């Protein structure tokens, strides 16, 4: 279930370029109304709930509503993240919740209440995801984006038109196993299959668990896969994806042959069959990705990744 955010209809290719200096810095681009896309998580959760859910939709929100209304203790990790990136301090509503009068994050253990979030969750619990994508909440989102000191162009029609997508999983072979994961626009499934395919063509199986050799081989396979990921994996609605080429046995063998006794440092992307030329820009990494993996007593499994 693909609940990736979507760019506003008004987005153009020069969105994060400065007419005089070229690309905006990562910080400038992120702390910018134009970096806001339509959130897709709620739509994806609702779609998957319709297919597989057993409990009533409204019941699923009750723990989160309780925590938002009655508060949670400031966790150490959140405190550290707020110290590391003070961007939220610029948002008055967030400043009231997370920061003290001196401008720093509230101390670890301080009770953090978010009544506005509790109210929003109650509305969604009763009315479904459409309450978020249409009406008062959608208007508030658009207003917040437009009133940012670097305003964006998200519209109510962007929110109302969002739909989550059910996609075919991306599958590949590893030894005697069939491994499946999320296809593009997510890059995770491609990267995992590439890493496994490269490792299968090295001495990884003979290396002792947790040995220096095993760590080295895994690290180098990751470098190679992430170089291809940054170059080629994108939204299939806009860019053809060379998935067959990236996962072809011959190509994986070529990539594995690049691994030597010493680290290759910054790996370069390869040239898989069916690839189109793409930017050589190296994306900057940021904190914030969350992932849950759950398996129940009946063998049902859920893996879900979200990021801001």
Helices and strands as residue ranges (DSSP letters): E 17-18, E 22-23, H 26-30, G 33-35, H 41-52, G 57-61, H 62-70, E 72-73, H 76-84, G 86-90, H 92-98, E 111-112, H 115-127, H 130-133, H 136-146, H 156-160, E 170-174, E 177-181, H 188-199, G 204-206, H 212-232, H 243-246, H 249-256, E 290-295, E 301-306
